[in-house]
Amino acid sequence: MNDKILKMFFDIGRWTKAIDKGVGKDIKKSELIKLCTEDVRLSMAKAMKDGRYLIAPPHTAQIPKDNGEFRTVYVNEPMDRVVLSIANDLLFDLMPEMI
């Protein structure tokens, strides 16, 4: 992974924004608190740099529709949801023409 992109990925402002979003998405505070620790972020950065960080496969959830039926949605693990939010945010910063 490019060191410049990795440095941008782990910018504290970017993480603060993503964790705030996580609070609004009802991710457990205990999960979000883990992501606030420097040790966890450093180990994640090392795993990403070494190509060892993998997004866990999403699980399915049934969401009720207005008509009483259900629809299936795929939900990522809490930590991965934050990481993917940061990746999405970073992508739009790096490629604003995609907006």
Phi and psi in degrees as GROMACS dihedral restraints (atoms count N, CA, C in turn):
[ dihedral_restraints ]
;  ai    aj    ak    al  type     phi  dphi    fc
    3     4     5     6     1   -60.5    20    10
    4     5     6     7     1   128.7    20    10
    6     7     8     9     1   -61.8    20    10
    7     8     9    10     1   -35.3    20    10
    9    10    11    12     1   -64.4    20    10
   10    11    12    13     1   -44.4    20    10
   12    13    14    15     1   -67.4    20    10
   13    14    15    16     1   -40.3    20    10
   15    16    17    18     1   -62.1    20    10
   16    17    18    19     1   -41.4    20    10
   18    19    20    21     1   -63.3    20    10
   19    20    21    22     1   -43.0    20    10
   21    22    23    24     1   -63.7    20    10
   22    23    24    25     1   -39.2    20    10
   24    25    26    27     1   -59.9    20    10
   25    26    27    28     1   -39.3    20    10
   27    28    29    30     1   -96.3    20    10
   28    29    30    31     1    16.9    20    10
   30    31    32    33     1   -59.1    20    10
   31    32    33    34     1   131.0    20    10
   33    34    35    36     1   -60.9    20    10
   34    35    36    37     1   -34.6    20    10
   36    37    38    39     1   -64.5    20    10
   37    38    39    40     1   -39.0    20    10
   39    40    41    42     1   -64.7    20    10
   40    41    42    43     1   -41.6    20    10
   42    43    44    45     1   -68.2    20    10
   43    44    45    46     1   -40.9    20    10
   45    46    47    48     1   -59.2    20    10
   46    47    48    49     1   -45.3    20    10
   48    49    50    51     1   -61.5    20    10
   49    50    51    52     1   -44.5    20    10
   51    52    53    54     1   -67.4    20    10
   52    53    54    55     1   -39.0    20    10
   54    55    56    57     1   -68.4    20    10
   55    56    57    58     1   -38.7    20    10
   57    58    59    60     1   -60.3    20    10
   58    59    60    61     1   -40.8    20    10
   60    61    62    63     1   -62.2    20    10
   61    62    63    64     1   -39.3    20    10
   63    64    65    66     1   -61.7    20    10
   64    65    66    67     1   -37.2    20    10
   66    67    68    69     1   -61.2    20    10
   67    68    69    70     1   -43.6    20    10
   69    70    71    72     1   -69.0    20    10
   70    71    72    73     1   -19.7    20    10
   72    73    74    75     1   -98.2    20    10
   73    74    75    76     1    13.1    20    10
   75    76    77    78     1    62.3    20    10
   76    77    78    79     1    30.6    20    10
   78    79    80    81     1   -74.3    20    10
   79    80    81    82     1   136.6    20    10
   81    82    83    84     1   -54.0    20    10
   82    83    84    85     1   135.2    20    10
   84    85    86    87     1   -60.2    20    10
   85    86    87    88     1   -32.8    20    10
   87    88    89    90     1   -62.5    20    10
   88    89    90    91     1   -36.3    20    10
   90    91    92    93     1   -69.1    20    10
   91    92    93    94     1   -41.9    20    10
   93    94    95    96     1   -68.8    20    10
   94    95    96    97     1   -34.8    20    10
   96    97    98    99     1   -62.6    20    10
   97    98    99   100     1   -38.2    20    10
   99   100   101   102     1   -56.2    20    10
  100   101   102   103     1   -41.4    20    10
  102   103   104   105     1   -72.2    20    10
  103   104   105   106     1   -12.5    20    10
  105   106   107   108     1   -84.3    20    10
  106   107   108   109     1    -9.7    20    10
  108   109   110   111     1   -88.0    20    10
  109   110   111   112     1   139.3    20    10
  111   112   113   114     1   -62.0    20    10
  112   113   114   115     1   -39.1    20    10
  114   115   116   117     1   -59.1    20    10
  115   116   117   118     1   -43.9    20    10
  117   118   119   120     1   -65.4    20    10
  118   119   120   121     1   -45.8    20    10
  120   121   122   123     1   -64.6    20    10
  121   122   123   124     1   -38.4    20    10
  123   124   125   126     1   -65.2    20    10
  124   125   126   127     1   -41.8    20    10
  126   127   128   129     1   -67.3    20    10
  127   128   129   130     1   -35.5    20    10
  129   130   131   132     1   -65.2    20    10
  130   131   132   133     1   -43.6    20    10
  132   133   134   135     1   -61.5    20    10
  133   134   135   136     1   -43.2    20    10
  135   136   137   138     1   -63.7    20    10
  136   137   138   139     1   -43.8    20    10
  138   139   140   141     1   -62.2    20    10
  139   140   141   142     1   -40.5    20    10
  141   142   143   144     1   -65.6    20    10
  142   143   144   145     1   -44.7    20    10
  144   145   146   147     1   -62.2    20    10
  145   146   147   148     1   -37.3    20    10
  147   148   149   150     1   -84.1    20    10
  148   149   150   151     1    -2.8    20    10
  150   151   152   153     1    76.4    20    10
  151   152   153   154     1    20.7    20    10
  153   154   155   156     1  -100.7    20    10
  154   155   156   157     1   -10.6    20    10
  156   157   158   159     1   -79.4    20    10
  157   158   159   160     1   122.8    20    10
  159   160   161   162     1  -123.3    20    10
  160   161   162   163     1   136.7    20    10
  162   163   164   165     1   -73.8    20    10
  163   164   165   166     1   127.9    20    10
  165   166   167   168     1   -67.3    20    10
  166   167   168   169     1   147.9    20    10
  168   169   170   171     1   -60.7    20    10
  169   170   171   172     1   138.7    20    10
  171   172   173   174     1   -70.5    20    10
  172   173   174   175     1   154.9    20    10
  174   175   176   177     1  -102.9    20    10
  175   176   177   178     1   165.3    20    10
  177   178   179   180     1   -98.5    20    10
  178   179   180   181     1   152.9    20    10
  180   181   182   183     1  -139.0    20    10
  181   182   183   184     1   148.8    20    10
  183   184   185   186     1   -99.8    20    10
  184   185   186   187     1   122.6    20    10
  186   187   188   189     1  -111.3    20    10
  187   188   189   190     1   127.9    20    10
  189   190   191   192     1   -69.3    20    10
  190   191   192   193     1   140.4    20    10
  192   193   194   195     1   -95.2    20    10
  193   194   195   196     1   167.8    20    10
  195   196   197   198     1   -62.7    20    10
  196   197   198   199     1   -28.2    20    10
  198   199   200   201     1   -87.0    20    10
  199   200   201   202     1     7.6    20    10
  201   202   203   204     1    92.9    20    10
  202   203   204   205     1   -13.6    20    10
  204   205   206   207     1   -81.9    20    10
  205   206   207   208     1   178.0    20    10
  207   208   209   210     1  -123.6    20    10
  208   209   210   211     1   152.4    20    10
  210   211   212   213     1  -120.6    20    10
  211   212   213   214     1   148.9    20    10
  213   214   215   216     1   -93.5    20    10
  214   215   216   217     1   130.3    20    10
  216   217   218   219     1  -123.3    20    10
  217   218   219   220     1   155.0    20    10
  219   220   221   222     1  -103.0    20    10
  220   221   222   223     1   130.4    20    10
  222   223   224   225     1  -123.0    20    10
  223   224   225   226     1   127.9    20    10
  225   226   227   228     1   -81.6    20    10
  226   227   228   229     1   162.0    20    10
  228   229   230   231     1   -64.0    20    10
  229   230   231   232     1   152.2    20    10
  231   232   233   234     1   -52.8    20    10
  232   233   234   235     1   -47.2    20    10
  234   235   236   237     1   -63.3    20    10
  235   236   237   238     1   -40.9    20    10
  237   238   239   240     1   -66.9    20    10
  238   239   240   241     1   -33.1    20    10
  240   241   242   243     1   -61.9    20    10
  241   242   243   244     1   -40.7    20    10
  243   244   245   246     1   -68.2    20    10
  244   245   246   247     1   -45.5    20    10
  246   247   248   249     1   -60.5    20    10
  247   248   249   250     1   -44.2    20    10
  249   250   251   252     1   -66.7    20    10
  250   251   252   253     1   -34.5    20    10
  252   253   254   255     1   -63.1    20    10
  253   254   255   256     1   -43.6    20    10
  255   256   257   258     1   -64.6    20    10
  256   257   258   259     1   -43.5    20    10
  258   259   260   261     1   -60.7    20    10
  259   260   261   262     1   -41.7    20    10
  261   262   263   264     1   -63.7    20    10
  262   263   264   265     1   -46.3    20    10
  264   265   266   267     1   -59.6    20    10
  265   266   267   268     1   -44.9    20    10
  267   268   269   270     1   -64.9    20    10
  268   269   270   271     1   -40.7    20    10
  270   271   272   273     1   -57.9    20    10
  271   272   273   274     1   -44.1    20    10
  273   274   275   276     1   -70.5    20    10
  274   275   276   277     1   -29.9    20    10
  276   277   278   279     1   -68.4    20    10
  277   278   279   280     1   -39.4    20    10
  279   280   281   282     1   -77.1    20    10
  280   281   282   283     1   -26.9    20    10
  282   283   284   285     1  -132.9    20    10
  283   284   285   286     1    67.5    20    10
  285   286   287   288     1   -61.9    20    10
  286   287   288   289     1   -21.3    20    10
  288   289   290   291     1   -66.7    20    10
  289   290   291   292     1   -13.2    20    10
  291   292   293   294     1   -78.7    20    10
  292   293   294   295     1   -13.1    20    10
